[in-house]
């Protein structure tokens, strides 16, 4: 199906390694959690 559309998998650009992408995202998530003000707990 890809060949019919003119796409050859061996000619596609190399994607970034998933681990390289996960590290900065995890760091950003931790920073956001730290910088975000916590909501006060409410009693029900």
PDBQT receptor file of N, H, CA, C and O in Angstrom, charges set to zero:
ATOM      1  N   UNK A   1       0.832  -1.188   0.000  1.00  0.00    +0.000 N 
ATOM      2  CA  UNK A   1       0.000   0.000   0.000  1.00  0.00    +0.000 C 
ATOM      3  C   UNK A   1       0.877   1.252   0.000  1.00  0.00    +0.000 C 
ATOM      4  O   UNK A   1       0.592   2.211  -0.717  1.00  0.00    +0.000 OA
ATOM      5  N   UNK A   2       1.934   1.245   0.796  1.00  0.00    +0.000 N 
ATOM      6  H   UNK A   2       2.165   0.466   1.379  1.00  0.00    +0.000 HD
ATOM      7  CA  UNK A   2       2.816   2.405   0.825  1.00  0.00    +0.000 C 
ATOM      8  C   UNK A   2       3.487   2.623  -0.523  1.00  0.00    +0.000 C 
ATOM      9  O   UNK A   2       3.603   3.758  -0.984  1.00  0.00    +0.000 OA
ATOM     10  N   UNK A   3       3.925   1.549  -1.150  1.00  0.00    +0.000 N 
ATOM     11  H   UNK A   3       3.831   0.627  -0.775  1.00  0.00    +0.000 HD
ATOM     12  CA  UNK A   3       4.608   1.642  -2.436  1.00  0.00    +0.000 C 
ATOM     13  C   UNK A   3       3.661   2.214  -3.493  1.00  0.00    +0.000 C 
ATOM     14  O   UNK A   3       4.088   2.983  -4.353  1.00  0.00    +0.000 OA
ATOM     15  N   UNK A   4       2.393   1.846  -3.434  1.00  0.00    +0.000 N 
ATOM     16  H   UNK A   4       2.047   1.221  -2.735  1.00  0.00    +0.000 HD
ATOM     17  CA  UNK A   4       1.411   2.388  -4.385  1.00  0.00    +0.000 C 
ATOM     18  C   UNK A   4       1.313   3.904  -4.268  1.00  0.00    +0.000 C 
ATOM     19  O   UNK A   4       1.034   4.592  -5.251  1.00  0.00    +0.000 OA
ATOM     20  N   UNK A   5       1.544   4.424  -3.061  1.00  0.00    +0.000 N 
ATOM     21  H   UNK A   5       1.770   3.865  -2.263  1.00  0.00    +0.000 HD
ATOM     22  CA  UNK A   5       1.473   5.871  -2.830  1.00  0.00    +0.000 C 
ATOM     23  C   UNK A   5       2.820   6.557  -3.038  1.00  0.00    +0.000 C 
ATOM     24  O   UNK A   5       2.935   7.771  -2.871  1.00  0.00    +0.000 OA
ATOM     25  N   UNK A   6       3.826   5.786  -3.398  1.00  0.00    +0.000 N 
ATOM     26  H   UNK A   6       3.733   4.800  -3.533  1.00  0.00    +0.000 HD
ATOM     27  CA  UNK A   6       5.140   6.361  -3.651  1.00  0.00    +0.000 C 
ATOM     28  C   UNK A   6       5.975   6.541  -2.396  1.00  0.00    +0.000 C 
ATOM     29  O   UNK A   6       6.952   7.290  -2.401  1.00  0.00    +0.000 OA
ATOM     30  N   UNK A   7       5.594   5.852  -1.307  1.00  0.00    +0.000 N 
ATOM     31  H   UNK A   7       4.800   5.244  -1.302  1.00  0.00    +0.000 HD
ATOM     32  CA  UNK A   7       6.330   5.952  -0.044  1.00  0.00    +0.000 C 
ATOM     33  C   UNK A   7       7.147   4.688   0.132  1.00  0.00    +0.000 C 
ATOM     34  O   UNK A   7       6.602   3.584   0.146  1.00  0.00    +0.000 OA
ATOM     35  N   UNK A   8       8.442   4.849   0.267  1.00  0.00    +0.000 N 
ATOM     36  H   UNK A   8       8.885   5.746   0.256  1.00  0.00    +0.000 HD
ATOM     37  CA  UNK A   8       9.316   3.703   0.488  1.00  0.00    +0.000 C 
ATOM     38  C   UNK A   8       9.860   3.792   1.910  1.00  0.00    +0.000 C 
ATOM     39  O   UNK A   8      10.608   4.718   2.223  1.00  0.00    +0.000 OA
ATOM     40  N   UNK A   9       9.497   2.846   2.775  1.00  0.00    +0.000 N 
ATOM     41  H   UNK A   9       8.889   2.094   2.521  1.00  0.00    +0.000 HD
ATOM     42  CA  UNK A   9       9.915   2.906   4.186  1.00  0.00    +0.000 C 
ATOM     43  C   UNK A   9      11.413   3.064   4.375  1.00  0.00    +0.000 C 
ATOM     44  O   UNK A   9      11.845   3.749   5.301  1.00  0.00    +0.000 OA
ATOM     45  N   UNK A  10      12.212   2.446   3.520  1.00  0.00    +0.000 N 
ATOM     46  H   UNK A  10      11.861   1.889   2.767  1.00  0.00    +0.000 HD
ATOM     47  CA  UNK A  10      13.667   2.547   3.686  1.00  0.00    +0.000 C 
ATOM     48  C   UNK A  10      14.184   3.936   3.355  1.00  0.00    +0.000 C 
ATOM     49  O   UNK A  10      15.340   4.242   3.645  1.00  0.00    +0.000 OA
ATOM     50  N   UNK A  11      13.353   4.789   2.750  1.00  0.00    +0.000 N 
ATOM     51  H   UNK A  11      12.413   4.540   2.514  1.00  0.00    +0.000 HD
ATOM     52  CA  UNK A  11      13.773   6.146   2.419  1.00  0.00    +0.000 C 
ATOM     53  C   UNK A  11      13.200   7.197   3.373  1.00  0.00    +0.000 C 
ATOM     54  O   UNK A  11      13.474   8.387   3.225  1.00  0.00    +0.000 OA
ATOM     55  N   UNK A  12      12.410   6.759   4.344  1.00  0.00    +0.000 N 
ATOM     56  H   UNK A  12      12.186   5.791   4.464  1.00  0.00    +0.000 HD
ATOM     57  CA  UNK A  12      11.835   7.708   5.313  1.00  0.00    +0.000 C 
ATOM     58  C   UNK A  12      12.928   8.212   6.254  1.00  0.00    +0.000 C 
ATOM     59  O   UNK A  12      13.871   7.481   6.555  1.00  0.00    +0.000 OA
ATOM     60  N   UNK A  13      12.807   9.464   6.724  1.00  0.00    +0.000 N 
ATOM     61  H   UNK A  13      12.041  10.058   6.480  1.00  0.00    +0.000 HD
ATOM     62  CA  UNK A  13      13.805   9.972   7.666  1.00  0.00    +0.000 C 
ATOM     63  C   UNK A  13      13.737   9.221   8.993  1.00  0.00    +0.000 C 
ATOM     64  O   UNK A  13      12.679   8.729   9.385  1.00  0.00    +0.000 OA
ATOM     65  N   UNK A  14      14.850   9.140   9.665  1.00  0.00    +0.000 N 
ATOM     66  H   UNK A  14      15.710   9.539   9.347  1.00  0.00    +0.000 HD
ATOM     67  CA  UNK A  14      14.924   8.446  10.943  1.00  0.00    +0.000 C 
ATOM     68  C   UNK A  14      14.208   9.284  12.000  1.00  0.00    +0.000 C 
ATOM     69  O   UNK A  14      14.458  10.482  12.135  1.00  0.00    +0.000 OA
ATOM     70  N   UNK A  15      13.325   8.642  12.735  1.00  0.00    +0.000 N 
ATOM     71  H   UNK A  15      13.122   7.669  12.625  1.00  0.00    +0.000 HD
ATOM     72  CA  UNK A  15      12.605   9.325  13.815  1.00  0.00    +0.000 C 
ATOM     73  C   UNK A  15      13.502   9.385  15.044  1.00  0.00    +0.000 C 
ATOM     74  O   UNK A  15      14.399   8.561  15.219  1.00  0.00    +0.000 OA
ATOM     75  N   UNK A  16      13.240  10.379  15.893  1.00  0.00    +0.000 N 
ATOM     76  H   UNK A  16      12.511  11.049  15.751  1.00  0.00    +0.000 HD
ATOM     77  CA  UNK A  16      14.016  10.487  17.129  1.00  0.00    +0.000 C 
ATOM     78  C   UNK A  16      13.709   9.312  18.041  1.00  0.00    +0.000 C 
ATOM     79  O   UNK A  16      12.593   8.794  18.057  1.00  0.00    +0.000 OA
ATOM     80  N   UNK A  17      14.698   8.908  18.786  1.00  0.00    +0.000 N 
ATOM     81  H   UNK A  17      15.605   9.329  18.773  1.00  0.00    +0.000 HD
ATOM     82  CA  UNK A  17      14.525   7.822  19.738  1.00  0.00    +0.000 C 
ATOM     83  C   UNK A  17      13.519   8.255  20.800  1.00  0.00    +0.000 C 
ATOM     84  O   UNK A  17      13.592   9.376  21.303  1.00  0.00    +0.000 OA
ATOM     85  N   UNK A  18      12.593   7.384  21.138  1.00  0.00    +0.000 N 
ATOM     86  H   UNK A  18      12.534   6.474  20.729  1.00  0.00    +0.000 HD
ATOM     87  CA  UNK A  18      11.538   7.707  22.099  1.00  0.00    +0.000 C 
ATOM     88  C   UNK A  18      12.105   8.095  23.460  1.00  0.00    +0.000 C 
ATOM     89  O   UNK A  18      11.536   8.954  24.134  1.00  0.00    +0.000 OA
ATOM     90  N   UNK A  19      13.204   7.488  23.879  1.00  0.00    +0.000 N 
ATOM     91  H   UNK A  19      13.666   6.790  23.332  1.00  0.00    +0.000 HD
ATOM     92  CA  UNK A  19      13.801   7.811  25.174  1.00  0.00    +0.000 C 
ATOM     93  C   UNK A  19      14.320   9.252  25.179  1.00  0.00    +0.000 C 
ATOM     94  O   UNK A  19      14.234   9.934  26.201  1.00  0.00    +0.000 OA
ATOM     95  N   UNK A  20      14.852   9.715  24.059  1.00  0.00    +0.000 N 
ATOM     96  H   UNK A  20      14.921   9.162  23.229  1.00  0.00    +0.000 HD
ATOM     97  CA  UNK A  20      15.345  11.095  23.969  1.00  0.00    +0.000 C 
ATOM     98  C   UNK A  20      14.207  12.089  24.125  1.00  0.00    +0.000 C 
ATOM     99  O   UNK A  20      14.402  13.192  24.636  1.00  0.00    +0.000 OA
ATOM    100  N   UNK A  21      13.030  11.701  23.687  1.00  0.00    +0.000 N 
ATOM    101  H   UNK A  21      12.871  10.806  23.271  1.00  0.00    +0.000 HD
ATOM    102  CA  UNK A  21      11.869  12.586  23.771  1.00  0.00    +0.000 C 
ATOM    103  C   UNK A  21      11.240  12.519  25.156  1.00  0.00    +0.000 C 
ATOM    104  O   UNK A  21      10.779  13.536  25.673  1.00  0.00    +0.000 OA
ATOM    105  N   UNK A  22      11.215  11.337  25.763  1.00  0.00    +0.000 N 
ATOM    106  H   UNK A  22      11.590  10.511  25.343  1.00  0.00    +0.000 HD
ATOM    107  CA  UNK A  22      10.568  11.170  27.063  1.00  0.00    +0.000 C 
ATOM    108  C   UNK A  22      11.280  11.926  28.176  1.00  0.00    +0.000 C 
ATOM    109  O   UNK A  22      10.622  12.462  29.068  1.00  0.00    +0.000 OA
ATOM    110  N   UNK A  23      12.603  11.983  28.143  1.00  0.00    +0.000 N 
ATOM    111  H   UNK A  23      13.138  11.548  27.418  1.00  0.00    +0.000 HD
ATOM    112  CA  UNK A  23      13.350  12.625  29.231  1.00  0.00    +0.000 C 
ATOM    113  C   UNK A  23      12.983  14.099  29.409  1.00  0.00    +0.000 C 
ATOM    114  O   UNK A  23      12.622  14.493  30.518  1.00  0.00    +0.000 OA
ATOM    115  N   UNK A  24      13.059  14.931  28.363  1.00  0.00    +0.000 N 
ATOM    116  H   UNK A  24      13.352  14.610  27.462  1.00  0.00    +0.000 HD
ATOM    117  CA  UNK A  24      12.705  16.334  28.577  1.00  0.00    +0.000 C 
ATOM    118  C   UNK A  24      11.237  16.527  28.948  1.00  0.00    +0.000 C 
ATOM    119  O   UNK A  24      10.904  17.432  29.713  1.00  0.00    +0.000 OA
ATOM    120  N   UNK A  25      10.364  15.686  28.414  1.00  0.00    +0.000 N 
ATOM    121  H   UNK A  25      10.635  14.950  27.793  1.00  0.00    +0.000 HD
ATOM    122  CA  UNK A  25       8.945  15.799  28.738  1.00  0.00    +0.000 C 
ATOM    123  C   UNK A  25       8.722  15.503  30.217  1.00  0.00    +0.000 C 
ATOM    124  O   UNK A  25       7.967  16.211  30.884  1.00  0.00    +0.000 OA
ATOM    125  N   UNK A  26       9.365  14.475  30.729  1.00  0.00    +0.000 N 
ATOM    126  H   UNK A  26       9.978  13.900  30.188  1.00  0.00    +0.000 HD
ATOM    127  CA  UNK A  26       9.224  14.125  32.148  1.00  0.00    +0.000 C 
ATOM    128  C   UNK A  26       9.755  15.258  33.016  1.00  0.00    +0.000 C 
ATOM    129  O   UNK A  26       9.157  15.587  34.041  1.00  0.00    +0.000 OA
ATOM    130  N   UNK A  27      10.863  15.852  32.620  1.00  0.00    +0.000 N 
ATOM    131  H   UNK A  27      11.349  15.585  31.787  1.00  0.00    +0.000 HD
ATOM    132  CA  UNK A  27      11.424  16.974  33.373  1.00  0.00    +0.000 C 
ATOM    133  C   UNK A  27      10.487  18.177  33.368  1.00  0.00    +0.000 C 
ATOM    134  O   UNK A  27      10.318  18.847  34.386  1.00  0.00    +0.000 OA
ATOM    135  N   UNK A  28       9.880  18.443  32.213  1.00  0.00    +0.000 N 
ATOM    136  H   UNK A  28      10.017  17.898  31.386  1.00  0.00    +0.000 HD
ATOM    137  CA  UNK A  28       8.928  19.547  32.121  1.00  0.00    +0.000 C 
ATOM    138  C   UNK A  28       7.709  19.298  32.999  1.00  0.00    +0.000 C 
ATOM    139  O   UNK A  28       7.203  20.223  33.635  1.00  0.00    +0.000 OA
ATOM    140  N   UNK A  29       7.235  18.059  33.040  1.00  0.00    +0.000 N 
ATOM    141  H   UNK A  29       7.646  17.308  32.523  1.00  0.00    +0.000 HD
ATOM    142  CA  UNK A  29       6.077  17.734  33.876  1.00  0.00    +0.000 C 
ATOM    143  C   UNK A  29       6.384  17.971  35.350  1.00  0.00    +0.000 C 
ATOM    144  O   UNK A  29       5.558  18.524  36.075  1.00  0.00    +0.000 OA
ATOM    145  N   UNK A  30       7.559  17.559  35.792  1.00  0.00    +0.000 N 
ATOM    146  H   UNK A  30       8.230  17.109  35.203  1.00  0.00    +0.000 HD
ATOM    147  CA  UNK A  30       7.940  17.761  37.187  1.00  0.00    +0.000 C 
ATOM    148  C   UNK A  30       8.039  19.247  37.500  1.00  0.00    +0.000 C 
ATOM    149  O   UNK A  30       7.619  19.686  38.570  1.00  0.00    +0.000 OA
ATOM    150  N   UNK A  31       8.589  20.019  36.575  1.00  0.00    +0.000 N 
ATOM    151  H   UNK A  31       8.930  19.662  35.706  1.00  0.00    +0.000 HD
ATOM    152  CA  UNK A  31       8.732  21.459  36.787  1.00  0.00    +0.000 C 
ATOM    153  C   UNK A  31       7.359  22.124  36.875  1.00  0.00    +0.000 C 
ATOM    154  O   UNK A  31       7.142  22.997  37.715  1.00  0.00    +0.000 OA
ATOM    155  N   UNK A  32       6.445  21.712  36.016  1.00  0.00    +0.000 N 
ATOM    156  H   UNK A  32       6.622  21.002  35.334  1.00  0.00    +0.000 HD
ATOM    157  CA  UNK A  32       5.096  22.274  36.035  1.00  0.00    +0.000 C 
ATOM    158  C   UNK A  32       4.404  21.946  37.356  1.00  0.00    +0.000 C 
ATOM    159  O   UNK A  32       3.762  22.808  37.956  1.00  0.00    +0.000 OA
ATOM    160  N   UNK A  33       4.536  20.702  37.805  1.00  0.00    +0.000 N 
ATOM    161  H   UNK A  33       5.058  20.001  37.317  1.00  0.00    +0.000 HD
ATOM    162  CA  UNK A  33       3.929  20.313  39.076  1.00  0.00    +0.000 C 
ATOM    163  C   UNK A  33       4.491  21.134  40.222  1.00  0.00    +0.000 C 
ATOM    164  O   UNK A  33       3.755  21.541  41.121  1.00  0.00    +0.000 OA
ATOM    165  N   UNK A  34       5.782  21.376  40.193  1.00  0.00    +0.000 N 
ATOM    166  H   UNK A  34       6.380  21.045  39.462  1.00  0.00    +0.000 HD
ATOM    167  CA  UNK A  34       6.435  22.123  41.268  1.00  0.00    +0.000 C 
ATOM    168  C   UNK A  34       5.999  23.588  41.257  1.00  0.00    +0.000 C 
ATOM    169  O   UNK A  34       5.769  24.178  42.312  1.00  0.00    +0.000 OA
ATOM    170  N   UNK A  35       5.887  24.171  40.065  1.00  0.00    +0.000 N 
ATOM    171  H   UNK A  35       6.074  23.692  39.208  1.00  0.00    +0.000 HD
ATOM    172  CA  UNK A  35       5.562  25.589  39.935  1.00  0.00    +0.000 C 
ATOM    173  C   UNK A  35       4.075  25.890  40.094  1.00  0.00    +0.000 C 
ATOM    174  O   UNK A  35       3.694  27.034  40.343  1.00  0.00    +0.000 OA
ATOM    175  N   UNK A  36       3.240  24.873  39.950  1.00  0.00    +0.000 N 
ATOM    176  H   UNK A  36       3.549  23.944  39.748  1.00  0.00    +0.000 HD
ATOM    177  CA  UNK A  36       1.799  25.075  40.040  1.00  0.00    +0.000 C 
ATOM    178  C   UNK A  36       1.377  25.135  41.502  1.00  0.00    +0.000 C 
ATOM    179  O   UNK A  36       1.800  24.318  42.320  1.00  0.00    +0.000 OA
ATOM    180  N   UNK A  37       0.549  26.100  41.811  1.00  0.00    +0.000 N 
ATOM    181  H   UNK A  37       0.205  26.764  41.146  1.00  0.00    +0.000 HD
ATOM    182  CA  UNK A  37       0.024  26.196  43.172  1.00  0.00    +0.000 C 
ATOM    183  C   UNK A  37      -0.957  25.056  43.398  1.00  0.00    +0.000 C 
ATOM    184  O   UNK A  37      -1.786  24.743  42.543  1.00  0.00    +0.000 OA
ATOM    185  N   UNK A  38      -0.844  24.457  44.547  1.00  0.00    +0.000 N 
ATOM    186  H   UNK A  38      -0.171  24.711  45.242  1.00  0.00    +0.000 HD
ATOM    187  CA  UNK A  38      -1.740  23.355  44.892  1.00  0.00    +0.000 C 
ATOM    188  C   UNK A  38      -3.085  23.928  45.332  1.00  0.00    +0.000 C 
ATOM    189  O   UNK A  38      -3.152  24.968  45.987  1.00  0.00    +0.000 OA
ATOM    190  N   UNK A  39      -4.143  23.231  44.961  1.00  0.00    +0.000 N 
ATOM    191  H   UNK A  39      -4.088  22.386  44.429  1.00  0.00    +0.000 HD
ATOM    192  CA  UNK A  39      -5.469  23.656  45.390  1.00  0.00    +0.000 C 
ATOM    193  C   UNK A  39      -5.648  23.248  46.845  1.00  0.00    +0.000 C 
ATOM    194  O   UNK A  39      -5.180  22.187  47.257  1.00  0.00    +0.000 OA
ATOM    195  N   UNK A  40      -6.318  24.079  47.616  1.00  0.00    +0.000 N 
ATOM    196  H   UNK A  40      -6.698  24.941  47.281  1.00  0.00    +0.000 HD
ATOM    197  CA  UNK A  40      -6.547  23.703  49.025  1.00  0.00    +0.000 C 
ATOM    198  C   UNK A  40      -7.503  22.517  49.102  1.00  0.00    +0.000 C 
ATOM    199  O   UNK A  40      -8.431  22.394  48.302  1.00  0.00    +0.000 OA
ATOM    200  N   UNK A  41      -7.259  21.655  50.071  1.00  0.00    +0.000 N 
ATOM    201  H   UNK A  41      -6.505  21.755  50.720  1.00  0.00    +0.000 HD
ATOM    202  CA  UNK A  41      -8.132  20.503  50.261  1.00  0.00    +0.000 C 
ATOM    203  C   UNK A  41      -9.422  20.976  50.918  1.00  0.00    +0.000 C 
ATOM    204  O   UNK A  41      -9.405  21.798  51.834  1.00  0.00    +0.000 OA
ATOM    205  N   UNK A  42     -10.529  20.448  50.438  1.00  0.00    +0.000 N 
ATOM    206  H   UNK A  42     -10.543  19.781  49.693  1.00  0.00    +0.000 HD
ATOM    207  CA  UNK A  42     -11.817  20.834  51.001  1.00  0.00    +0.000 C 
ATOM    208  C   UNK A  42     -12.379  19.690  51.826  1.00  0.00    +0.000 C 
ATOM    209  O   UNK A  42     -12.175  18.521  51.498  1.00  0.00    +0.000 OA
ATOM    210  N   UNK A  43     -13.072  20.020  52.874  1.00  0.00    +0.000 N 
ATOM    211  H   UNK A  43     -13.238  20.969  53.140  1.00  0.00    +0.000 HD
ATOM    212  CA  UNK A  43     -13.713  19.006  53.698  1.00  0.00    +0.000 C 
ATOM    213  C   UNK A  43     -15.118  18.787  53.165  1.00  0.00    +0.000 C 
ATOM    214  O   UNK A  43     -15.837  19.737  52.855  1.00  0.00    +0.000 OA
ATOM    215  N   UNK A  44     -15.492  17.530  53.064  1.00  0.00    +0.000 N 
ATOM    216  H   UNK A  44     -14.908  16.758  53.316  1.00  0.00    +0.000 HD
ATOM    217  CA  UNK A  44     -16.828  17.222  52.529  1.00  0.00    +0.000 C 
ATOM    218  C   UNK A  44     -17.823  17.032  53.618  1.00  0.00    +0.000 C 
ATOM    219  O   UNK A  44     -18.994  16.767  53.346  1.00  0.00    +0.000 OA
TER     220      UNK A  44
